[in-house]
């Protein structure tokens, strides 16, 4: 588990944006949404942008989190997606 201080600076529940950067793959956004659905079921409409050379996608998605541990799990689960390089 991560050692963060989200609980000291945020109120919950909170709709947090997560930016997932990964290899350019047409299924990446769907995989990000699938993980978001597992974390907090809902209707998700991610924003997808390609890098200038088209090698990477940046996917932004808002997930409603309910605790510090929920945010940490979101970061860990999103980072575990195949092809993901960073989660911000």
C-alpha positions in Angstrom: 0.0 0.0 0.0 1.1 3.5 -0.7 1.9 5.9 2.2 0.1 9.1 1.2 -1.5 12.0 3.1 -4.7 12.3 0.9 -6.8 12.0 4.0 -5.2 15.2 5.4 -5.9 17.4 2.4 -9.1 16.0 0.9 -12.7 15.5 1.9 -14.5 12.3 0.9 -16.3 11.3 -1.2 -14.4 13.1 -3.9 -14.4 13.0 -7.7 -10.7 12.7 -8.5 -9.2 13.0 -12.0 -6.7 10.3 -12.9 -4.5 10.6 -15.9 -3.2 7.3 -17.3 -0.4 7.5 -19.8 0.3 4.3 -21.8 1.3 2.8 -25.1 -0.9 3.8 -28.0 -3.4 1.0 -28.1 -7.1 1.2 -29.2 -8.1 -0.9 -26.2 -6.3 1.1 -23.5 -9.3 3.4 -22.8 -11.6 0.4 -22.5 -9.2 -1.3 -20.0 -9.0 1.9 -18.0 -12.8 2.2 -17.8 -13.0 -1.5 -16.8 -10.7 -0.9 -13.8 -12.7 2.3 -12.9 -15.9 0.2 -13.0 -14.4 -2.3 -10.6 -13.3 0.5 -8.2 -16.5 2.6 -8.4 -19.3 1.4 -10.7 -20.7 4.3 -12.8 -20.9 5.8 -16.3 -17.4 6.8 -17.4 -16.5 9.0 -20.4 -12.7 9.2 -20.5 -10.8 11.8 -22.5 -8.2 10.3 -24.8 -5.4 12.3 -26.3 -2.5 11.0 -28.5 1.0 12.2 -28.1 2.5 14.3 -30.8 4.2 11.3 -32.4 1.3 9.0 -31.7 3.3 6.6 -29.6 1.4 7.1 -26.4 -2.2 7.9 -25.2 -3.1 10.0 -22.3 -6.4 9.0 -20.8 -8.1 11.2 -18.2 -10.9 9.7 -16.1 -12.7 10.9 -13.0 -13.4 8.3 -10.3 -15.4 9.0 -7.2 -13.3 7.9 -4.3 -14.4 7.4 -0.7 -11.2 7.2 1.3 -7.4 7.5 1.2 -7.2 3.8 0.7 -9.6 3.9 -2.2 -7.4 6.5 -4.0 -4.3 4.4 -3.3 -6.0 1.3 -4.7 -7.0 3.3 -7.8 -3.4 4.3 -8.5 -2.2 0.8 -8.0 -4.9 -0.9 -10.1 -4.6 1.6 -12.9 -0.8 1.3 -12.9 -1.1 -2.5 -13.2 -2.9 -2.3 -16.6 -0.7 -3.7 -19.3 1.0 -1.0 -21.3 0.5 1.8 -18.7 3.7 3.8 -18.1 2.4 6.4 -15.6 -0.6 7.3 -13.5 -0.9 10.9 -12.4 
